[in-house]
């Protein structure tokens, strides 16, 4: 006689703790799957099967724990979900959803086999002294790196940075990944004069960081994390504490967005303990540390980090005009951090007021950041009951949105539309909803996310 599965009370308890419905868990699993290049079709009935005692396919188990971890702000293990593999476990084959390769897999990133990797909460951060293994023999004396090759890589770094800031990470992340693999990577195997090698390693670390950030911006979180780790290893090989600190700071931003608060604090703290160099870079790190502390409920620590960032930025000569691929920070960035801290700590009016000022300090070339700030501002205005202001801000966000290929911008649009729907009877809100439904991101068909 076939054994009937036992109801999964552990998963039911986790859903109750997280305040999630079965449909919401299914949606979060689908969203985490999209980050890995999979198009999943789970719905509330699939989760009902899991609650009844069946298990999703093995490849999906990590997505379930990640979705619950993000909602709860702590690490959820597979054992806690009651979905771990046991002798009597029953696989859920009756409710198997559609699982086709998503749009991310249309063009393969170097090294990918079956979709993007999943973000790993327990992936160890390489020590600063961790070596970088350069596979393959070094070239001979006739194969030495020339100065123009490093200058070309530095020029490419600025091109990729400016394209990302103006058009979003989805526009060029695959191109940058290919450039790192096919062009810049092989140069790390060749001999070079010491000073030239340091420049080459510096630009390689910066481009690995930028590639990570572009993947993060487009919600390919697992691969973003791995490029961040690559940037850390190159920084270690080049003995660059600054590149290490900037990368750790980027990893903290990613952990914040995914709800891994303890990890975000640890990464930002490590960045602050490591950072060296110009005051603007130290301010860049302290601003993120303030946000991480606020999410962790450490009000005093958040205020101190924010104050430190402000003092450091005041000591920086015209930081907005600095030509750098990583670590750019200016008054608009600081004010956005202050707004985030105020919102997290329960001061929505202060957050709204600060973010409105932040928008006016955003340089014109930072279209993606401006769009995300405008979307955040519209959300704060809606929550404050300022519908007409939110509608006006929403239209300005939609002016930028068609130029972008960015998972963060896509999510910002979705959040804005969700908050507008309860006001759909208001003529201005209805008009904005209709307009937003016609806007296409990135100059192409609307992407499924």
Buried (B, 14 or more C-beta within 10 A) or exposed (E): EEEEBEEBEBBBEBBEBBEBEBBBBBBBBBBBBBBBBBBBBBBEEBBBBBBBBBBBEEBBBBBBBBBBBBBBBBBBEEEBBBBEEEEEEBEBEEBBBEBEEBBBBEEBBEEBEEBBBBBBBEBEBBEBEBEBEEEEEEBEEEEBBEEEBBEBBBEBBBEBBEBBBBBBBBBBBBBBBBBBEEEBBEBBEBBBEEEBBBBBBBBBBBBBBBBBBBBBBBBBBBBBBBBBBBBBBBBBBBEBBBBBBBBBBBBBBBBBBBBBBBBBBBBBBBBBEBBEBBBBBBBBBBBBBBBBBBBBEBBEBBBBBBEBBBEBBEEBEEBBEBEBBBBBBBBBBBBBBBBBBBBBBEBEEBBBBBBBBBBEBBBEEBBBBBBBBBBBBBBBBBBBEBBEBBBBBBBBBBBBBEBBBBBBBBBBBEBBBEBBEEBEEBEBBBEBBEEBEEEEBBEEEEBEB
